[in-house]
Amino acid sequence: MNELLKKLGEPKQEIDVALILTSSVGKVFRKYSDFAYKVSCLDAGHAISQLELTANKNNLELVRINNWNNGYLENKLGLQSVKYEIISSVMALKS
C-alpha cells in the first residue's frame, strides 16, 4: 500500500489505508444518460465529504492526493478492461 502511494509521489509519511474512489460511468449512464459523468462526480464529492467527517470525528488524518497516474492505477486495480470506469479520487488515511 505504501509502495503504491510512494510510486504516485505522495504522501511522504507512512499511511494506514489507501482509499481510491472509482465510478462506473457506463452503468450510471443507463439511468442518467448525458448527465452520468456529473452524477458520478457529485457522488464522489459526497463520499469524500463523508470520509472527511468520519476521519475528523475519529481523530484520523485524511490526506488527499492531488496527482496520480491513471494508467498505473488502472493497471494495479485491474480497471483497464472495464469500460467507462473513472478514478474519482485518491486519498490516504493516517492514524
C-alpha positions as MATLAB code, in Angstrom:
seq = 'MNELLKKLGEPKQEIDVALILTSSVGKVFRKYSDFAYKVSCLDAGHAISQLELTANKNNLELVRINNWNNGYLENKLGLQSVKYEIISSVMALKS';
ca = [
       0.000    0.000    0.000;
       2.713    2.478    0.969;
       4.658    1.356   -2.106;
       1.667    2.172   -4.307;
       1.323    5.670   -2.874;
       5.072    6.320   -2.957;
       5.003    5.427   -6.642;
       2.407    8.190   -7.020;
       4.670   10.656   -5.214;
       2.508   11.288   -2.149;
       2.146   11.223    0.800;
       5.684   11.289    2.147;
       4.717    9.778    5.519;
       3.587    6.222    6.205;
      -0.155    5.691    5.904;
      -2.577    3.136    7.296;
      -5.132    2.899    4.477;
      -5.204    3.880    0.815;
      -8.607    4.972   -0.500;
      -9.206    5.016   -4.232;
     -12.700    6.014   -5.308;
     -13.835    4.848   -8.721;
     -17.028    5.437  -10.638;
     -18.660    3.264  -13.240;
     -19.939    5.978  -15.555;
     -21.118    3.341  -18.038;
     -23.559    1.882  -15.502;
     -24.714    5.315  -14.349;
     -25.259    6.294  -17.997;
     -28.059    3.749  -18.312;
     -30.121    5.734  -15.831;
     -28.885    9.323  -16.222;
     -27.793    9.428  -19.878;
     -25.697   12.531  -20.675;
     -25.820   13.604  -17.020;
     -23.939   10.436  -15.915;
     -20.462   11.977  -15.627;
     -21.747   14.855  -13.493;
     -23.723   12.482  -11.247;
     -20.612   10.318  -10.812;
     -18.564   13.361   -9.784;
     -21.297   14.506   -7.377;
     -21.400   11.042   -5.788;
     -17.616   11.054   -5.392;
     -17.749   14.503   -3.775;
     -20.405   13.309   -1.344;
     -18.336   10.231   -0.443;
     -15.246   12.388    0.111;
     -17.108   14.776    2.412;
     -18.457   11.836    4.445;
     -14.953   10.348    4.674;
     -13.604   13.699    5.899;
     -16.291   13.984    8.579;
     -15.762   10.401    9.730;
     -11.972   10.770    9.786;
     -12.152   14.009   11.777;
     -14.602   12.541   14.274;
     -12.256    9.592   14.843;
      -9.080   11.707   15.080;
      -7.696   10.369   11.813;
      -5.937   12.360    9.126;
      -7.339   12.132    5.598;
      -4.684   13.114    3.068;
      -5.890   13.975   -0.436;
      -3.538   13.025   -3.218;
      -3.860   15.622   -5.941;
      -1.863   13.982   -8.732;
      -1.931   10.365   -9.801;
      -1.127    8.326  -12.866;
      -4.417    6.926  -14.174;
      -2.755    4.252  -16.288;
      -0.661    2.988  -13.383;
      -3.638    2.806  -11.004;
      -5.951    1.262  -13.591;
      -3.361   -1.449  -14.180;
      -2.831   -2.082  -10.441;
      -6.595   -2.212   -9.795;
      -7.444   -4.214  -12.915;
      -9.629   -1.454  -14.343;
      -8.074   -1.279  -17.802;
     -10.619   -3.790  -19.127;
     -13.628   -2.037  -17.559;
     -15.314    0.327  -19.990;
     -16.050    3.847  -18.737;
     -14.629    3.368  -15.237;
     -13.036    6.538  -13.878;
     -10.823    7.154  -10.860;
     -12.569    9.943   -8.968;
     -10.216   10.447   -6.053;
      -7.111    9.050   -4.376;
      -6.669    9.540   -0.633;
      -4.714    8.146    2.270;
      -5.872    7.649    5.851;
      -3.388    8.040    8.669;
      -3.922    7.467   12.388;
];
